[in-house]
Amino acid sequence: MSEKTIEQIRPDLFRVEIPLPRNPLKATNSYIIKSAQRNLIIDTGMNREECSSVMQKALAELSIDLKKTDIFVTHLHADHVGLVEELSTRDTLVYFNQPDADILNQKGLWEFVNLVASKHGFPAGQVEKAIDSHPGQRYSPVNPVDFKMVSDGDEIEYGDYKLQCIATPGHTGGHTCLYEPNLKYFFSGDHILNDITPNISTWQDDCNPLGDYFKSLDRVSTMSVDLVLPGHRRLINDCRIRIDQLKEHHAQRLEEVLDILKRKSPRSAFEVASLMTWDLTADSWDDFPLMQKWFATGEALAHICFLEAEGKVKRGMSGQTIVFYRKMIDKSSKK
C-alpha cells in the first residue's frame, strides 16, 4: 500500500485515505488509533468495494484486530458511516449521536425527502433519479445499526488518547467531533474542512442548519486547537483562520441569495440554486450533473431558511411549490 494512503501523524495515530471513486470529495480521511487494549477507527468510508478494499488492506498493514476495535462515526453521511457493518464484530462499540441515528435508521426516509424536494421545485421527473443515485441511498449500511450513543461532553479513552465528544450541529443535525485536550487535536469530521467548504444543506422546513453551523463554528473558535484532523483533504494548522474563512464564505452566499430574490421573486429553492455561483465546470445549470443539482438545491434551501429566520425572507405558495420572497423593510415603522 502506498505511503500516501497511510500517514502516521504521531505514535499510534494514523490517517488512512479511503477513496471515493467519481466523487468530487476524492477521499474520506479515516483515522485509526492503535492501543494494546482496544483500537479506535474514526469514520469509515462508503459501503462499496473500492472503500472496503483499501480499508481492509490498511487494517492488515497496521495489524489491527477488528475483534479489539471500536468505531466512532462523526455523522450520518455514507462516506463516514458506510462500512460500520462490515467492520463490526459482536464486541464492537460503534459510537454515534442520537439525532443522526434517528435519521439513519428511520423507515420511509427517502419517501419523505422525495415529497419535500418536489415541494421546493425540484423537477418531479428528476427527483426519483436523484434519490436512486444518491450516495446515502446506495452506500450506507444496509441494516439498522445498534449504536452506542454519545452526547456532548462524553469522554472515550483509547491508549494515550483521551477524547471529548463535542456536538457541532450544522453539516448534520447531530454532527459530533472529537477533541484531545492534551494534544489539542480536533477530529472535525465535516465540520471544518480545508480546501473545500462543508455542504450545509437541508430538505426540511422546520430547521435552520446554517444558523446551527455558525453557532458550532463560534464554539470551536474558543477552543485551544493546534491541529484539525478533518474528514476530507489536508490537515489544518490554524483552526481560527479557517473558521473565519468558512464564515465569510457563507456570508457571501447569503448576500448572493438576497440579491437573487431582489432581482426577481418569488422563486423556489431549486430556482435560486440555478442562479447561484458554483465551483463546478459546466456551461450552464442545465449541464450540471443531477446529483450536483441536488446538493446545490439543498444548500440553497439552508441559506434561504437562515434568511427566513432572520426575517429577511418570507415564503408563499405557487400552486404546489413553496416559493420565497425578499422581505422589504417598512422604513416608516422605524420612525
Secondary structure, DSSP 8 states (H G I E B T S, - for coil): --TTTEEEEETTEEEEEEE-TT-TT-EEEEEEE--SS-EEEE----SSHHHHHHHHHHHHHTT--GGGEEEE-SSSSHHHHTTHHHH--TT--EEE-HHHHHHHT-TTHHHHHHHHHHHTT--HHHHHHHHHH-HHHHSS-SS----EE--TT-EEEETTEEEEEEE-TTSSTT-EEEEETTTTEEEEETSS-SSS------S-SS--HHHHHHHHHHHHHTS--SEEEESSSS-BS-HHHHHHHHHHHHHHHHHHHHHHHHHS--B-HHHHHHHS--SS--SSGGGS-HHHHHHHHHHHHHHHHHHHHTTSEEEEEETTEEEEEE----GGGG-
